[in-house]
C-alpha cells in the first residue's frame, strides 16, 4: 500500500525548515553584534584611560623642550648648567623652544610662531631700556609683576634678626651732619643726575650731609664710630667685599646719623635697591626718592618719601630733626611685628630653573 503524503504537509515542512534557518542566521548576527559592541566598549575605555593619564600628568618626561640664552645683564647663564628632566640647553636658537634674553641687548627674532621669549633683567628701565617694540612673552626680574619674581635686593639686605638697636637720638644730634649719603653713580643717567641735584638743593637749604660714596666724598668707613653696640660693632668689623655684605660697614656708619639719603638712580616701578633697607636696618630714617611701589616693601611710617614734600622737603627734614617725638615716630615700626606684605617677600622662595621649565612647557 502506497504512503500518501498530503501536499499541505510537504508545504508546512518546507516553511518550518526556512524558519529554522532564518532564526539561526538571526541569532548569529545578534551574537556577532554583541561581541562587536563589547570590543568597542573595551576600546573606548582604553582610550579614555589614556586621555585621563595624559591630563593628570603635569609634564610628559618623554617630551624634551630646548632652551637657549642670547644675552643677560651679568653674562651668567644658569640655563646651560641646569639639569632639568624636560628641558635641555642648545646653542642653536633656531631649534630652541624657549629663548632667554636681556631686552636692552637683544631684539626678538622668532624662529617660529610657537617659540617663547623670556626677558631677564635686574636694573631699572631707565638704565637699560628695551630696544625692541615687540613685547616678550614672559619676564624674570626684580619686578613684583614679573612672571618669575625675585626679591633678592630686599632679602639679601633686610635681615630681621640682625636689625641694630637704634643709636640714641641725643647721640645722633651731636653729629655735625644730619644725614649720610652713599652715592657713587653721579651722572650716568637722568635719575642719577636728578638725585644729585636734589641732594645739593637740600644742602643749600640747611640739610647738611656726610658723603661716603664716590660723589663728593668727604667721609669714609675707616673713621672711628662715635657710638657702637653689639650689632654695629659686628657690622663695622665686617670686611667682606661683595655688593651685599659690603653694606655692613655702610650700616654701621649710617646708624650714627638721623637720616640716610636713600635715593634710587631711577624712578621705576618695583625698582627698590639695598639703600632703603640698609637705612631701615641701621636705625637711620631714610629720605627716599624712587617709585611709590616702595610702600609695598616697607613698614608703615618708616621713611620720608621725598616726592610727598616737593620743595618743602628740606624744611620738613629739619623739622623732624628738631623734634625728638616726631623723629622717633619714624622708628616706632621696630617695636611692632613686620607687616604681612614684607613677610611674604622675605619668606618667598623664587622659582628654580626646573620650576620655570615646567611652567613654560605647560604654558
ABEGO torsion letter per residue (X at the ends): XBBBBBAAAAAAAAAAAAAAAAAAAAAAAAAAAAAAAAAAAAAAAAAAAAAAAAAABABBAABBBBBBBABBAAGBBAAAABBBAABBBBABAAABABBBBBAAABBBBBABAABBBBBBBABBAAABBBABABBBABBBBABAABABBBAAAAAAABBAAABBBBBBAAAAAABABABBBABABAAABAAAAAAAAAAAAAAAAGBBBBBABABGBABBAABBBABBBAAAAAAAABABABAAAAAAAAAAAAAABABBBBBBABBBBGBBBAAAAAAAAAGBBBBBBEBAAAAAABBBGABBBAAAAEAAAAAAAAAAAABAAAAAAAAAAAABBBBAAAAAAAABBBBBAAAAAAAAAAX
